[in-house]
Amino acid sequence: MKKILSFISIVALLSLLLVACSEKGTSNSEGGSEKDSKDKETTLVFGRGADSYTMDPQDANEIETWRVTKNIYETLVEYDEETTDVIPKLAKDWDISDDGKTWTFHLQEGVKFHDGTDFNAEAVVYNFERMMDPQHPARHSGSFSVYRGMFNGFKGEGSSIEQVNAVNENTVEFKLVEPQANFLSNLGMHAFGIISPAALEEFGEKINENAVGTGPFKFVSWNPNDSVTLVKNEEYWVPDLPKLDKVIYKVIPDNSARLTALKNGELDIMVSLNPSDLSSVESDSNLNIVLRPPLNVGYLSINNLKEPFDNPKVRQAINHAVDKQGIADAYFYGLADPVKNMLPSSSWAYNDDIEDYEYDLDKAKALLAEAGYPNGFDLEFSVTANSRIYMQQPTKMVEAMKSSFEKIGINVKVVTLEWPTFLDQIRSGEHSIALIGWVGDNGDPDNFLYSTLSKNNAVKGSAQNHTFYRNDEVSDLLMQAKFVIDQEERTEIYKKVQELVHEDAPMAPLVEVKEAVVTGNYVQGYFPHPTGAENMYKVTLE
């Protein structure tokens, strides 16, 4: 009898253990009542270092917004799961006219917005009119800088999109002023997610807090500087997706605290691991590491409008005073490589013939003396404490550069700001020098070079070119490259641009980074996308 009881006890204990294991990453949908596993609510918690800027993807220009809105809104085309190759999305296919100026998109049928209204050609037209036209009634006070940057201006200001027309309910036509080499890849960018026109009219300027798209997840709530909660779209137009019931994007600014939360089971995925923690995570059988491909460049944004940075010799001196290799080694533990251009080295347009500014403090001091600053000057160095793909330990990186700058006579005061305040400062040109970076939105070199270097994007308040670098030849070449279809010819234009920019030194390119993303070993189907924002609809918790 005792043996039988012991056997029963063991079976019961094993059953309890199996139930406990099966509920990792889940919660009961009815307050913990006993239900079959198929009825359990699966919730994934995603840990990140900073909050979203807005819930309006069209008026955003930063990855923490798009990381969330990518799963609420959808674009006409999107990128493959692991590359920037363009694939269909809300448009199932498309035709191009012989002259390359007319693109006709055939839309998915039967798709609904989260508010129950129809997705159709008129909705596409409404959204692009909103982005194109500064006078559109749903435009409100936004800057829509990504549209301006990718399509060369707004309506009446040189936009490369002349008009967008609804041919019929499921067909929409884009007419371009000239053929644009990167038009299709631009359309896949997170900023061009399609918003419900009914929601835009209902919420008005509050659409930035009330997201309504066609995507696999529906917006529930946003607690600023804490969390954004999304739930499964039960009526999603793609069969059997999404797999998860809920996704919560949780803000934990400190990298170490974020890792502790992951180890404690409070998170399922985290980004921006301290590289120094890499080996300990690799040895933990409960965790997995996935590397995000390095489609990014971290750099020093030098405000070319402010003295003494309006002098190219001062900017060159700063480039000579930055130990890129030392930064890569000290703060990225093998996950970063120095770069010398505003392009990742994997880009087909990267100019590897350029000779970088070597780390040489004597040359830096000599250049400062030539510029009229033999004794240096005072400098405010802006940084955010929130980690990013290209700067997982930003304050430590700035302290290292501060030490070098002070050796050449530059007296540095470090100013640390929260991410939204920091973005507002550099986009308005209120900074002197700031540590920042660019994550590629579509894989095309135009997205890096035109965005960060063209004078057309140096608009105070919404600048993507927040060095406010204005070189007419560079801007003209970048505009020319947009309309050249032949890739070899485009490559030569971009290489010339990189030569001119290197000489002018409007910024100091630092590193490209393979970001270590950490997941629980039970997370399946997750791939960190090169653009920094990925679909979560195929992710499961096993």
N, C-alpha and C positions, 0 to 999 in steps of 0.2 A: 504493500500500500504506500509506504514511504517513497519507494522508487517511482510509483505512478504519479504521486503528488509532485515529486521533484521534476519529473518529466514535463508535467503540465505547467509548472512554474517556469521552466526554461522556455517552453513554447510561448507562454504569455509574455515573458521578457523580450524574446526575439521579435514578437509582434509589435510591442511598443517601440522597439528600436527602429523597425522598418517604417512605422508610421511617422516617427520623428524625422527620419532621413527623407521620407517622401515629401515632407512639408517644408523643406529648405527653400527659401525664397517665395513662399506662398502664404496666403492667409485665407481663412474661411470666409465665404461671401456672406454668411449669415451669423456673424458674431460667435464663431467657434462651434456651431452645432455640428453634429456628426453628419457628414455627407460623403458621397462617393468622391474619389479623387478627381473625376472629370468635372465635378461641380465646384472644386476649390478655385478660388480666385488667385491667379498667378500674378504676382507683382514684382517687377524688377526695379531696383533703386540704383540710379546712376549718379556717382559722386563726381563733382567737378569743382574747380577752384573759384569760379566767379559766376555771377548771375547773368541772366539774359538782359539785354538792353531794352527790348520791346517784344511784343508778340506779332508785330506787323513785319513780315519778312521783306516786303518791298521797300520799306523805309529803314532797313537795317544795313549795317556794314560791319558786322562782327560775328564771329563763329558761335558765341554762346547763345545768341538769338537763334541762329540757323540750326544749331544742334537740336533744339526743341522743335522749331517750326517745320523742319524737314519731315517730321512725322505727322504733322497736322495738315500741311499744304502739299500739293503736288504741282509739278511743272509739266509743260507739254512734252518735253523729252527729259531724260535724266541720264546718269552715268552708271556704268556697270558696277557691280558690288565692290570690286577691288581696284578699278582703274577709272580713268576719266574718258573712256570710250562711250560715245553717245548711243543710247538705246531708247526705244519708244516708251512713253508713259501715258499721259492724258491724250496725246496724239498717237494713234496706232500706226500711222505711216504718213508720208509726205511726198510731194512732188516739187521739183525745181524747174523754173522756166529756162529756156535755152540761154537767155541773157543773164541768168543768175540773180535777177532782181525781184522775182516773184516766187514766194514759197507758199505752197498750199498744204495745209495740215488737215488730215482726216481724223476726227476725234473719236474717242471711245464713246459708245452709246450706252444709255441707261445709267450713267453715273450721277449720283446725288451729292450735294453738299451736306454737311452735318446738320444743317437746319431744315433739310428736306426739300430744298429748292433744286432745280435742275442745273447740272453743269452742261453748257452748250457753247456754241460759237459766240453768242451774244455776251456770255459771261467772260470769255477770253477777250473780246473787244473791249468790254467795260474795264477790265483790269489793265490792259495795255494803254488805253486812253488815260486811265488814272495815273500811270507812271509817266506817260509821254507829255501830258498837258498840264502845265503849272496852274491853269485856271480850272481844272476839273473839280467838280463839287465835292468829290470824296478825297481830294488831295490833302486838305487841311494845311498844317504848317510844316509838313515833313520836307526833307531835303532830297530824298530819292536819288542819292549820289551814285548808287550802283548802276541804275538805268543810265544816268547821264554819262558815267564813265565807260560803260560797255557799248552804248549806242550813240556816243559822241555829242550828246546834248539833248535838250528837250524839243518839243514841237516849236518851230519858229526860231530855234537856236542851233540848227544844223543836225538834228537827229537823223541817223542813218535809216531809221524806219519812217517811211513817208506816210503810210496809213495801214490800218488793220481793219479788214472787212469780214463780215459774216456772209459767206456765200449761201449757205443754208444752215439748218439747225446744227449739223454735225461737221461743217466744213468752214475753216477760217483761213483767210488769205493775208499774208504779210507782203507789202510792197516796199522795197528798199530803194533808196536813192541811187546806190551803187552796189554791186556784188560785194559781200563782206565775207572774208575768209573764215572768220570764227563765229559766224552768225548762229549756227546750230549749237555749237558748244556753249555759247553765251546763254541760249534759251534754257539750258539745263541747270543754270546756276540757282542756288537756293533762294536768291532774292526775287526770282520771278515765279514764285508759287502763286497759284490762282486762288483768290479770296472770293467768298460768296458775295455777289453784288447786293443781295438783300441784307446781308449782315453789315456791309459797308454803309448802307443807307440807314439801317436801324441804329447802329452804334456810333456812327459818325467818327469823331476824333478819338473815341474810346475803343476803336477797333484794335488799338495797340495793347488793350487789356482783354480783348474778347475775340479769340481766334476761331474762325469758322472756315474750314477747307473741305477737301474731298478725301483726305488721307486716311491711313489705317487707324489713327488714334484721334480722339476728340479731346479738346481742351476742357479741363474742369476748373482748375484754380491756379493762381500764381501768388505766392507769398514772397514778396520781394526780399532778396538776400537770404532766402531760406530754401524754397522748393517750388517746382512747377509740377502739377499732376495732370496726366493724360489717362484716358480710359479707352478701351477697345471700341472701335467703330463696328458695331454689330452688323451694319448694312454695307460694309466695305465692298467695293465692286470687284475686287480680286478674290476668287474663291479660296476659302480655308485660311485666310489671313485677316488680321495678325494672329500670332500664336499666343501672345501675352494678353492678359486682361487689363493690366495697368502698368504704366511707366511713371516713375517719379524721378525728376532731376533734382538732386540734392546739392546745395552749395555748402562746401566745407573748405574755406580758404587755405588752411594749412595742409601742406602735402602729407606730413607725418600723421596728423590727426585723421586725414582721409584714409590713409593706409590702415590705421588702427581700427577705424570704423568698418573697413572691408573685412579685416581679420575677425572682428567681433560679430560678423554677420549682419551688420546694419546696412551695408552696401553689397551690390552684386557685381558692379563694374566701377572702376575708377580710372580717371585720366590724370596725367601730370604726376607721375611717380617721381620722387626724389631719385635721381640716378644712383646715389650712394646706397639706396635700399634695394637695388637691383639684385644683388647676389642673395640677399636674405629671402627675397620673394621667389627667386629661382629654386631655392632649396625647400620651399614650402609646398608640399604635395597637394594642399588644398587650394592652391592658386595657380593660375595660368597667366603668362605674359604674351601679348600680341603686339608686334611693332607696327605703328602706323607709317606708311611710306613717306619719305621726306619731301613732300610738296610744300615747302615753306622756306622762308628766309627770315632770320632774326637780324635786326640792324639797329643802329643808332640813327634816330631821326634828328637831323641838325637843322634848326630853323634858319634858312638862308636869308630871311628878311631882317633878322636882328643882328646888330653889331655884337661882336666882331665876326660873326659867322657869314656875313655877306662877302667876306674876303676868302677866296678859294685857298689861299695859302694856310689860313687858319684851319679850314676844313681838312686840308691834306695833313696838317700837323696832327690833328685829332686821329685821323686814320693810322698814322705812324705810331700813335701812342696806345693803340689797342692790341693787346696780345691775344689774337684770335685762337691760336692753337692752345695757349694756356687756358683760356676760357673753356674751350671744347674738352680739354682733358680734365680740368678741375671740377666742372659742374655738370658734365654729361656722361662721363665714364664710358667713353667709346660709342655713344649713341649720336654724336654730332661731329660734323666736319666743317672746317673753315670754308667760307665762300668769298669770292672777290667781286661778284656781280649781284644785281638784284633779281637773280634767277636761281632756282635750284640747279645743281650741276647736271642733273639727269635730263634737263630740258634740251630739246633738239636745237635750240637757238643759243645755248650757253657758249660764250666766247672764252675758251680756255687759254687763248693766246695772250690774254692780258696778264701783265706782271703785277701781282698784288703789292699793296703797301706793306712792306715788311715792318715788323715790330722793331722800331729803332728810336729810342728816346732822344738821342743826339740830333738825328734828322728832324724830329719833331720840334725840338727847341730852336734849331736853326731856322726852320720855316716860320715859327712864331716871331723870331727876331726880324726876319725879312718883311713880315706883315706889319711890323711896328709894335710888337708886343714882347720885347725881350724879357720883361719881368712877369709875363703872363697876365691873367685877368681873373675876375670872379665869375663863377658859373653856377647856375641852378640846374641840377640834373634830375629830371622827372622820371619816376618809376611807379608802377603799380605793384602792390604786394601780392596780387592775384596771379597765380602761375598760368602760363600759356604753353602751347606746344613748343615754341621756339625759345622759351625762357622759364624753365621749371623752377628755378631759384633766382628770380629777378633781383631781389635786394642784394644777394651775395654777389651776383654778377656786377651790379653797379658799384659795390664797394671795391671790387677788384680793379675796375676801370678808374674809379676815383683815386686809388693809390698811384696808378700810373700817371694820371693827369697832374696830380700834385707834384710829381717829380719833374715836370716840365714847367712848373710855375702857375698852373691853373688851380685856383682855390675853389674847391667844389663844395656846394651845399646840396645834399640829397633831399628831394621833396617826394614823399611817398603818398600816393593817392589811391582811393578805391577805383575799381575798373571803370564805372560809368563816368566819374568825374575826370579821370585820366583821359578817356576818349574825347570828352568834350574839350579838354584843354588843348590836346594836340591838333584836333580838327579845326580849332579856332585860331591856331597859331600863337597861343599864349605861352608855349614852352620855349626853352632855349635848346636843350638837348634832352631826348627821351629815349628810353629803351623800349622798343616795340618790334613788330614783325608783320609778315604777310603770309597768310596761308592761301595757297592757290585755290581758286573757285572752280576752275574748269580745265586746268592742265595746259592751256594755251599761253605762250609767252606774253601775248598782249595783256592778259589779265594781271601779270606782275608789272610789266614795264610801262604800259600806258597808264595803268591805275596810279602807280606811285611816282611817275616821272613827268607826265604830260602837264603843261601849264593849264590845260583845260580842267584838270582835277584839283587845282590849287585854289579852291574857293573857300574862303574863311567861313567856318561854321559847319562845313560838311566835307572838308578836304580829305581825299584819299592820298593825294600828294601833300602830306603834311610837313615836308621839308620846305614847301613853297618854292621849289626849284623851278625856274623859268628860263628855259633855253629854247629859242625859237627853232633852231635846226633840229634839236632832239624831238620837239613836239611835232614838227612837220614830218619827220621820218616815221614817227610812231603812227601818225594818222595815215600816211602812205601805206604802211605795212598792213593796215586793216583791210585794204582793198586789193591786195596782191594775192592771188589764188595760189600761185606756184610756191611751194614750201621752200625750195632752195633760194629763190629770190627773197622771200621774207626773211630767211635766215641771215642773209648778207646784210639786210637793212638792220636787223636787230643786233648783229655783231658790231656794226658801225655805231649804233646808239650806245652800246656798252662801252666802246672806246671813248666816246665823247663824255659820257657820264663819269667814267673812271677819272678822267683828267679834272673834271669840275668838282668831283668828290662832294656831292650834295648831302650824302649820308655815309655811314660806315657799315657796309655789309659785314655780318659777323659769322653766323653759322647756319647750316641746315641740319635739321634734327629728325631722327627716327624716334617718335614718341612711344614710350612704353605704356601700354594700356593693360591694366591688371583686371582679371575677372576671377570669380569663383570657379572652381573646376567643374561645376555643374552647369555653367552657362554654355549653351550650344548655339551655333548659327550666327555668332557675332563677328563682324569683320570691320575693323577701324578703317574708315575710308580716307584716301589721301586728302580730300578736301576738308577733313576735320568734322564732318557731320554725316551720319549714316542712318539708313533705314533700320528700324528695330523690329520690323514686322515678321521677320523669320526667326527671331531669337526665341529660344525655349530655355526653361530651367528644368534640367533632367535630374 
